[in-house]
Amino acid sequence: MYLCRKTAFEVLDPTDVRDLTDRVEWVDDYNTGKPTCDWTGKPIPGAPAQGPRPIVRFDLPEGDWSLNILTVSYKGGEKQTEGYLNPLDPKATQILLDTVYQPIYEHFGAEFGKTLRGFFSDEPRFGNIHGAEGASIGRNSDMVLPWRDDLDALLAEQLKGTVLEGRELRPLLPLLFVNGTEGEGDTAAHVLRCAYMDLVSRLYSENFDGVLARWCHDHGCEHIGHTIEDNNAHARLGYGAGHFFRAMAHQDMAGIDVVIQQLTPGQDKGLFKGMHSPGWDGEFFTYVLGKLGGSLAHLNPAAKGRCMCELFGAYSWAEGNRLGKWLADYMLVRGVNYFVPHAFDPAPFPDADCPPHFYAHGHNPQYPEFGLLMGYMNRMAALLAGKHVAPAAVLYHAEAEWSGDYMFTQKPAAQLARHCIDYDIVPADYLTGADLVEGQLRVNGEDFRTLVIPYAQALPAALLHKIAAWTAAGLPVWFLDGLPVRTCEGTPLPDLSGANVVALADLADALAEAGIPELRLTAPAPYLRYYHARQADGDVYFFVNEGTTPMHTAVEGARPGQAVVYDAFTNTLAAEERPFTLDLPAFGVKCVLVPDLPVDAPAALSFIGARQLALFPAEVRFADAETGSTQYGAPVALDGWQPVDTLPGMAAFAGRIRYRLTVTLDEAQAAVPARLVLTGVQEGAAVTVNGQDCGTRIGAPYVYPVTGALHPGENEIQLEVNTTLGRRMNDFLTQFLPMEPLGITGGAVLELAQP
């Protein structure tokens, strides 16, 4: 118990603290009124054992004071993890192993390392407070803190080499809780908070993640999983584990997950509404989440370049394969290359738990095309699993958040991404062990041309001394919006005069002037993302339009040599001219290979100046998903390409839609190369021409080669389009996704190349 002088509301002066611990008496109102416990709460032998309560008597000095009572208890924290183990204590983790892991291993031991690869740790956390928003150290005076019996001694050891070395620790502990401090107290509070967070995040890593990993490795299996990263939880307490990179430092793969519409096309600027209160931080999810996983996979030797994502879950029945492909491309272009599709559900349909369910016992109209999405993801994940090449390293902001004013990592990350400058997020732990090799920053074989540092009032001294040496050696380092004013330890700053200071808004221009970007665009494309992987036999450039409108630009600066376009959906190659042209529809992708040795790739057919024949549906039929049937009903007339949901009784339709079109061609028309182009398709569409399968697409561009399927005279074209179950189920989560028209609303054009 400590009496601290107060200079304002919840602002303490750590230079004037009075220890009142020896003034505490424990009395029993129900019996003698004599003390029953000592100041720690331990019962006094022979004293009554019931009803003790503490009383402290002291003279209150003149002025404003705050009485701070520090207690250690099993109580407190969030209700959702009540009774949860203490991840700071290896004995607690051992109980988890003895209770869960060991019995499973004893039952299935012969299959471990074969059928069963290992154990998945799902969303462990401190759980000392619910959520992420109030879990930032020093910014919520009501937050209880993780602790263990010897933590004060460990914290005192942690403070060696800081301005608090040798200070009595316990009177300073209230500074962990208060929202504000002044003068000397400001430095003392931030040094203490950073030391505390640095300590508990390392203890979590060693005594939870590390203990699980050692057990798994001793039993010949792997340890994977993910923490909760949501809304900046990754560098905080509460939902978080204190430090993303430390929390999974011992795992055999990096790991993240995406659920409940956290990633949504176009939602990349601040908060947007979802089932979570106060909303989802779209800037974090768009520019940091996937990069956290991909960066850990690149930088941690134990991960071997592997990053796993639990994907698709709890997006509602309105999620289809088209949105699923957008989510998959988001992950692939950020270095995620292993996936756990969420979810197949054995419970009877309909089950309200975390839809969509891909099969849904035959009721989900999306399922026939779902395998195409999985095949696409497998091919692209394997192709991109080489060495990542990116020009920029962005400092992970954890220590800055623990130490005062700071800037989120997503702020510079968004600036870089919107200007086609790829990056990895690199924590101070990795940077302090990094080297300069030929003028570039090397971390686990990843080479970076520059280091970008979000604004930080304080950063670790070891890192700042490294930066001072790097800038003296010529590495371009960019501090955003100002230099640090102190170290996290409160020690003197090194000379940082060799570093650049630039405003956040000017970052991309400054990097361009310094020649940092790897690629250059001929036109702005703020929603273009790219991933460059170097394989043993060549380079791969994967481009994704994450925006909701078409994109037109060209790319310069890629490695010289032959260029080949790879379509992972159809598993085909086509020659590409340089510079790469990117005419990408919304959600469109392009994968360009630059092989070391020439490969035989046919030239893509040109349809520039092609004759275009507009087609209209002769009839449309419907197969309802309610019975899981593919039996189509009687034909229905359409007024052109009108949305199917505008037909009488079709507002809540779910199932499959079959259009029949006809076109009459002469011999010359039937003999030239041809393709069918569909627009305004909301989900998957399969095309059959005169009974010949011409392919299925689950996303734009909906372009189908039909050469050889056409003949002179009348040709019959069948389009089979699926829907989601969103309109039919109308589940709670569906309210947060847009309900798009059903069927085809744009049109169909048959393009005939010039002979």
FIKOL-812255 format. One line per 8 residues: number of its first residue (from 1); their letters; for each residue y, z, x of C-alpha. Coordinates in steps of 0.05 Angstrom, whole numbers, plus 5000, padded with zeros to 4 digits. Example, Ala and Ser with C-alpha at 12.3 -4.5 7.8 and 13.67 -1.06 7.14 Angstrom:
<tifis>
1) AS) 4910,5156,5246  4979,5143,5273
</tifis>
This chain:
<tifis>
1) MYLCRKTA) 5000,5000,5000  5066,4977,5030  5139,4984,5011  5177,4922,5033  5252,4913,5032  5269,4857,4983  5329,4810,4993  5319,4771,4929
9) FEVLDPTD) 5266,4761,4876  5199,4756,4912  5236,4748,4979  5215,4800,5030  5243,4824,5096  5182,4834,5141  5223,4873,5192  5229,4933,5144
17) VRDLTDRV) 5160,4952,5116  5139,5024,5101  5064,5040,5101  5048,5085,5042  4973,5082,5048  4965,5154,5068  5007,5176,5008  4954,5151,4959
25) EWVDDYNT) 4915,5203,4921  4858,5190,4873  4857,5240,4814  4812,5249,4755  4848,5258,4688  4783,5276,4652  4762,5336,4694  4797,5378,4746
33) GKPTCDWT) 4855,5335,4765  4833,5340,4837  4824,5279,4882  4756,5247,4871  4762,5189,4921  4796,5177,4987  4848,5121,4995  4794,5068,5001
41) GKPIPGAP) 4764,5087,4934  4703,5119,4965  4680,5181,4925  4693,5249,4957  4627,5288,4962  4622,5341,4908  4681,5314,4869  4675,5290,4797
49) AQGPRPIV) 4651,5218,4795  4686,5193,4733  4756,5168,4716  4792,5167,4783  4861,5135,4786  4909,5128,4844  4976,5163,4848  5027,5153,4903
57) RFDLPEGD) 5088,5197,4913  5146,5176,4958  5221,5177,4963  5250,5108,4945  5302,5088,4997  5369,5060,4976  5368,4985,4963  5319,4935,4933
65) WSLNILTV) 5246,4944,4948  5179,4914,4930  5116,4957,4925  5057,4916,4948  4987,4940,4934  4931,4903,4969  4861,4911,4943  4794,4879,4958
73) SYKGGEKQ) 4750,4865,4898  4694,4822,4871  4738,4810,4810  4792,4758,4803  4793,4683,4809  4775,4631,4758  4728,4644,4700  4692,4578,4712
81) TEGYLNPL) 4661,4603,4777  4655,4677,4759  4598,4706,4801  4603,4648,4850  4580,4662,4921  4631,4676,4976  4632,4613,5019  4662,4652,5077
89) DPKATQIL) 4599,4694,5084  4537,4662,5114  4493,4715,5080  4518,4690,5013  4501,4619,5031  4432,4641,5053  4420,4669,4983  4434,4600,4955
97) LDTVYQPI) 4384,4570,5004  4331,4622,4988  4341,4615,4913  4350,4540,4904  4337,4499,4966  4274,4532,4993  4234,4533,4927  4250,4459,4916
105) YEHFGAEF) 4229,4443,4987  4165,4482,4979  4148,4443,4916  4167,4373,4941  4164,4384,5016  4118,4325,5030  4169,4278,4999  4229,4302,5038
113) GKTLRGFF) 4254,4251,5088  4218,4197,5048  4225,4194,4972  4276,4250,4974  4328,4241,5028  4359,4310,5022  4404,4355,4981  4470,4339,4947
121) SDEPRFGN) 4523,4395,4945  4567,4381,4884  4639,4406,4881  4634,4473,4917  4701,4509,4923  4735,4575,4935  4747,4586,4860  4798,4640,4872
129) IHGAEGAS) 4844,4607,4821  4833,4553,4769  4860,4484,4784  4899,4454,4842  4972,4458,4822  4980,4533,4834  4933,4539,4893  4981,4522,4950
137) IGRNSDMV) 4987,4582,4997  5054,4619,4993  5075,4584,4929  5041,4627,4877  5050,4702,4882  4996,4714,4828  4941,4679,4866  4884,4723,4892
145) LPWRDDLD) 4860,4702,4961  4790,4692,4990  4769,4750,5035  4712,4782,5071  4706,4851,5103  4724,4831,5174  4777,4780,5156  4836,4822,5179
153) ALLAEQLK) 4805,4829,5248  4790,4754,5250  4861,4740,5227  4890,4784,5282  4849,4744,5332  4874,4679,5300  4946,4701,5310  4939,4705,5386
161) GTVLEGRE) 4986,4655,5418  5034,4658,5359  5099,4697,5350  5059,4748,5310  5011,4765,5367  5007,4840,5376  5043,4856,5310  5009,4904,5263
169) LRPLLPLL) 4975,4858,5213  4967,4897,5149  5042,4908,5135  5050,4832,5141  4996,4814,5091  5043,4815,5030  5076,4753,5062  5013,4714,5042
177) FVNGTEGE) 5031,4722,4969  5107,4720,4961  5141,4655,4943  5202,4663,4988  5225,4694,5053  5288,4691,5094  5310,4692,5167  5257,4719,5214
185) GDTAAHVL) 5213,4731,5154  5211,4657,5139  5178,4642,5206  5133,4703,5202  5109,4685,5133  5094,4613,5149  5059,4630,5214  5016,4681,5177
193) RCAYMDLV) 5000,4633,5120  4981,4576,5166  4937,4622,5208  4903,4648,5145  4889,4578,5117  4867,4553,5185  4819,4612,5190  4789,4609,5120
201) SRLYSENF) 4781,4534,5121  4742,4539,5187  4701,4597,5160  4684,4556,5099  4663,4498,5143  4620,4542,5188  4590,4590,5138  4578,4546,5077
209) DGVLARWC) 4577,4473,5097  4549,4487,5166  4495,4535,5142  4470,4485,5089  4471,4429,5141  4430,4468,5192  4378,4485,5140  4372,4413,5117
217) HDHGCEHI) 4367,4387,5188  4315,4440,5205  4274,4415,5146  4280,4341,5164  4328,4320,5110  4401,4304,5100  4459,4344,5074  4511,4305,5032
225) GHTIEDNN) 4558,4318,4974  4632,4325,4960  4686,4376,4944  4740,4371,4891  4798,4330,4916  4836,4323,4850  4911,4326,4849  4919,4348,4921
233) AHARLGYG) 4867,4403,4916  4836,4380,4982  4884,4419,5026  4888,4481,4982  4850,4539,4954  4826,4543,4881  4790,4477,4866  4793,4460,4939
241) AGHFFRAM) 4758,4483,5002  4822,4487,5043  4815,4425,5086  4780,4360,5066  4756,4342,5135  4731,4411,5153  4697,4422,5086  4648,4365,5100
249) AHQDMAGI) 4648,4365,5176  4574,4380,5179  4551,4331,5126  4511,4268,5141  4558,4225,5099  4630,4231,5078  4636,4242,5003  4684,4236,4945
257) DVVIQQLT) 4678,4224,4870  4719,4192,4814  4713,4214,4742  4751,4220,4677  4797,4159,4688  4829,4188,4752  4834,4117,4778  4864,4069,4727
265) PGQDKGLF) 4894,3999,4741  4969,4001,4746  4974,4077,4747  4996,4089,4819  5065,4120,4812  5065,4195,4799  5032,4230,4741  4999,4195,4683
273) KGMHSPGW) 4968,4225,4621  4894,4241,4618  4850,4296,4592  4872,4338,4652  4935,4380,4646  4988,4366,4671  4960,4296,4682  4930,4256,4740
281) DGEFFTYV) 4970,4244,4803  4962,4168,4806  4995,4163,4874  4945,4211,4904  4884,4178,4872  4907,4107,4890  4931,4117,4961  4893,4177,4988
289) LGKLGGSL) 4828,4193,4952  4787,4133,4975  4820,4135,5044  4800,4208,5054  4727,4189,5045  4731,4125,5086  4770,4158,5142  4721,4216,5148
297) AHLNPAAK) 4665,4165,5152  4701,4128,5208  4724,4189,5248  4665,4238,5244  4608,4216,5289  4558,4252,5245  4574,4208,5185  4556,4144,5224
305) GRCMCELF) 4606,4104,5184  4576,4124,5117  4616,4147,5057  4585,4162,4990  4621,4162,4923  4597,4187,4855  4627,4133,4812  4640,4110,4740
313) GAYSWAEG) 4627,4177,4706  4664,4203,4644  4710,4143,4636  4690,4138,4562  4649,4088,4524  4707,4039,4532  4690,4030,4606  4656,3964,4618
321) NRLGKWLA) 4629,3926,4678  4697,3894,4689  4731,3961,4700  4669,3983,4738  4678,3925,4786  4752,3942,4795  4731,4014,4813  4677,3988,4860
329) DYMLVRGV) 4726,3941,4895  4776,3999,4902  4722,4038,4940  4696,3980,4981  4765,3960,5006  4775,4032,5030  4710,4039,5069  4665,4071,5017
337) NYFVPHAF) 4596,4040,5024  4545,4085,4989  4546,4097,4914  4516,4143,4863  4526,4109,4795  4542,4161,4742  4504,4161,4695  4437,4144,4666
345) DPAPFPDA) 4423,4193,4610  4353,4212,4585  4381,4249,4524  4377,4213,4457  4433,4165,4441  4489,4180,4427  4501,4237,4477  4573,4259,4485
353) DCPPHFYA) 4563,4282,4557  4604,4239,4607  4599,4169,4577  4588,4113,4590  4513,4114,4599  4494,4048,4628  4430,4037,4590  4440,4084,4530
361) HGHNPQYP) 4369,4070,4507  4386,3997,4496  4450,4009,4457  4502,3993,4511  4520,3919,4507  4542,3922,4580  4472,3935,4607  4447,3863,4614
369) EFGLLMGY) 4502,3850,4665  4501,3918,4698  4450,3896,4749  4497,3840,4772  4549,3893,4789  4499,3934,4828  4477,3873,4868  4549,3855,4884
377) MNRMAALL) 4563,3926,4908  4501,3927,4952  4518,3862,4986  4591,3879,4998  4575,3950,5022  4527,3922,5074  4576,3868,5096  4634,3917,5106
385) AGKHVAPA) 4593,3970,5143  4618,3948,5212  4673,3978,5254  4736,3988,5215  4799,3956,5244  4866,3985,5221  4934,3987,5256  4959,4055,5233
393) AVLYHAEA) 4937,4127,5234  4970,4172,5183  4971,4247,5196  4934,4290,5145  4985,4338,5117  4943,4402,5110  4975,4445,5165  5044,4421,5144
401) EWSGDYMF) 5032,4445,5072  5009,4513,5098  5070,4521,5142  5132,4506,5100  5166,4444,5072  5123,4382,5076  5110,4311,5051  5045,4290,5018
409) TQKPAAQL) 5003,4241,5058  5004,4193,4999  5079,4180,5008  5073,4141,5073  5004,4116,5053  5034,4082,4992  5089,4050,5034  5037,4022,5082
417) ARHCIDYD) 4989,3997,5028  5045,3962,4989  5063,3923,5052  4992,3903,5073  4987,3953,5131  4919,3985,5132  4910,4057,5156  4863,4115,5164
425) IVPADYLT) 4882,4187,5149  4871,4229,5211  4874,4305,5214  4904,4345,5271  4833,4368,5290  4814,4297,5310  4881,4279,5340  4882,4337,5389
433) GADLVEGQ) 4817,4310,5418  4840,4238,5418  4858,4195,5478  4903,4137,5493  4863,4075,5513  4902,4014,5534  4962,4039,5497  4925,4052,5431
441) LRVNGEDF) 4903,4117,5400  4827,4122,5400  4788,4169,5354  4712,4161,5353  4718,4088,5372  4772,4073,5321  4835,4045,5354  4904,4053,5324
449) RTLVIPYA) 4969,4019,5346  5013,4073,5318  5015,4143,5289  5054,4159,5225  5073,4231,5210  5095,4252,5140  5154,4300,5141  5133,4369,5164
457) QALPAALL) 5176,4430,5176  5122,4454,5224  5061,4425,5258  5009,4455,5305  5035,4465,5376  4974,4431,5407  4986,4369,5366  5060,4366,5381
465) HKIAAWTA) 5047,4372,5455  4997,4315,5450  5048,4273,5412  5101,4286,5465  5053,4262,5519  5034,4200,5478  5105,4179,5465  5121,4187,5539
473) AGLPVWFL) 5062,4140,5552  5089,4088,5503  5051,4100,5438  5097,4086,5378  5100,4150,5337  5140,4154,5272  5164,4219,5242  5187,4209,5170
481) DGLPVRTC) 5253,4238,5146  5262,4284,5207  5228,4320,5264  5194,4388,5256  5238,4448,5267  5183,4493,5294  5110,4496,5310  5059,4527,5263
489) EGTPLPDL) 5053,4584,5313  5128,4596,5316  5129,4577,5390  5181,4531,5423  5178,4457,5406  5160,4406,5461  5207,4349,5476  5198,4298,5420
497) SGANVVAL) 5256,4254,5439  5209,4196,5453  5186,4192,5381  5218,4150,5326  5249,4182,5265  5254,4137,5203  5266,4146,5129  5205,4140,5086
505) ADLADALA) 5234,4079,5049  5245,4043,5115  5177,4056,5145  5145,3988,5131  5205,3949,5158  5207,3992,5221  5133,3980,5234  5141,3905,5222
513) EAGIPELR) 5199,3902,5272  5155,3938,5323  5098,3888,5313  5050,3940,5285  5019,3904,5225  4955,3866,5237  4966,3815,5181  5028,3781,5154
521) LTAPAPYL) 5039,3755,5084  5080,3694,5065  5100,3727,4999  5104,3801,4978  5040,3827,4946  5048,3902,4934  4980,3908,4900  4941,3870,4953
529) RYYHARQA) 4892,3914,4992  4850,3891,5050  4794,3917,5095  4778,3889,5163  4708,3903,5190  4684,3879,5257  4609,3863,5258  4565,3846,5317
537) DGDVYFFV) 4570,3772,5302  4640,3765,5274  4695,3793,5231  4701,3805,5156  4767,3807,5117  4761,3833,5046  4821,3823,5000  4830,3856,4932
545) NEGTTPMH) 4884,3846,4879  4886,3915,4848  4944,3896,4803  4945,3873,4731  4979,3806,4744  4960,3745,4787  4978,3744,4861  4997,3683,4904
553) TAVEGARP) 5007,3690,4979  4977,3669,5045  4953,3712,5103  4970,3700,5176  4949,3739,5238  4874,3744,5227  4827,3731,5283  4826,3656,5304
561) GQAVVYDA) 4765,3614,5291  4726,3583,5234  4738,3615,5167  4687,3618,5112  4694,3647,5042  4636,3690,5018  4626,3701,4944  4583,3764,4940
569) FTNTLAAE) 4575,3756,4865  4540,3689,4871  4519,3700,4944  4548,3633,4966  4591,3607,5024  4648,3556,5026  4693,3532,5082  4764,3560,5083
577) ERPFTLDL) 4828,3532,5112  4877,3573,5153  4920,3610,5139  4879,3644,5085  4907,3629,5016  4903,3683,4965  4909,3658,4894  4879,3719,4861
585) PAFGVKCV) 4878,3735,4787  4885,3807,4764  4827,3846,4794  4808,3785,4836  4777,3789,4905  4767,3743,4965  4721,3756,5024  4734,3715,5087
593) LVPDLPVD) 4686,3713,5146  4706,3693,5217  4639,3684,5253  4631,3685,5328  4588,3622,5324  4599,3564,5276  4562,3567,5210  4545,3511,5163
601) APAALSFI) 4587,3521,5100  4604,3467,5049  4676,3452,5033  4698,3481,4967  4706,3429,4913  4778,3412,4898  4801,3409,4826  4873,3394,4842
609) GARQLALF) 4895,3341,4793  4830,3347,4754  4827,3322,4682  4827,3381,4635  4793,3381,4568  4811,3439,4522  4751,3464,4483  4748,3504,4419
617) PAEVRFAD) 4691,3544,4387  4651,3507,4335  4622,3573,4311  4611,3645,4332  4554,3692,4319  4546,3767,4329  4491,3814,4352  4507,3886,4334
625) AETGSTQY) 4494,3940,4386  4476,3992,4333  4403,3973,4332  4401,3953,4405  4381,3884,4381  4399,3816,4410  4385,3781,4343  4447,3741,4325
633) GAPVALDG) 4470,3736,4253  4497,3678,4213  4553,3635,4242  4625,3655,4228  4686,3609,4230  4743,3625,4278  4815,3604,4277  4817,3579,4349
641) WQPVDTLP) 4807,3633,4402  4828,3691,4358  4808,3762,4378  4742,3778,4344  4768,3847,4323  4818,3813,4277  4762,3785,4233  4748,3824,4168
649) GMAAFAGR) 4703,3884,4181  4702,3873,4257  4754,3924,4280  4699,3971,4306  4650,3918,4328  4606,3932,4388  4553,3885,4413  4548,3814,4438
657) IRYRLTVT) 4586,3752,4416  4558,3682,4422  4605,3622,4418  4581,3550,4410  4625,3494,4435  4614,3419,4439  4645,3365,4481  4631,3290,4483
665) LDEAQAAV) 4634,3255,4551  4625,3183,4573  4581,3165,4633  4638,3167,4683  4660,3236,4660  4590,3265,4661  4579,3240,4732  4638,3275,4768
673) PARLVLTG) 4639,3348,4793  4659,3394,4736  4673,3467,4723  4686,3509,4661  4745,3556,4664  4752,3613,4614  4815,3655,4604  4828,3717,4564
681) VQEGAAVT) 4757,3744,4573  4756,3819,4566  4685,3833,4591  4624,3797,4618  4611,3725,4599  4549,3682,4610  4552,3606,4604  4496,3559,4585
689) VNGQDCGT) 4506,3483,4583  4454,3441,4547  4405,3498,4557  4419,3504,4632  4442,3572,4658  4509,3562,4693  4521,3634,4712  4549,3701,4689
697) RIGAPYVY) 4615,3733,4708  4636,3804,4694  4708,3796,4719  4760,3745,4736  4760,3689,4755  4715,3666,4698  4699,3599,4731  4631,3567,4724
705) PVTGALHP) 4605,3505,4761  4573,3459,4710  4562,3397,4754  4494,3368,4737  4488,3405,4671  4530,3354,4633  4505,3287,4607  4537,3228,4571
713) GENEIQLE) 4546,3239,4496  4551,3306,4461  4542,3368,4504  4530,3437,4476  4561,3496,4512  4542,3567,4495  4585,3627,4516  4555,3696,4509
721) VNTTLGRR) 4606,3753,4516  4593,3827,4513  4636,3886,4490  4638,3959,4506  4620,4014,4457  4691,4041,4457  4712,4018,4388  4646,4038,4357
729) MNDFLTQF) 4639,4107,4388  4714,4125,4388  4698,4184,4433  4750,4234,4458  4758,4201,4527  4769,4131,4497  4840,4151,4475  4862,4148,4548
737) LPMEPLGI) 4840,4075,4560  4873,4014,4529  4834,3980,4474  4834,3907,4492  4818,3850,4443  4745,3832,4434  4716,3767,4457  4754,3709,4487
745) TGGAVLEL) 4828,3705,4470  4854,3654,4520  4812,3591,4517  4761,3547,4550  4778,3486,4593  4729,3436,4622  4757,3410,4687  4732,3343,4712
753) AQP) 4747,3326,4785  4779,3260,4802  4725,3209,4819
</tifis>
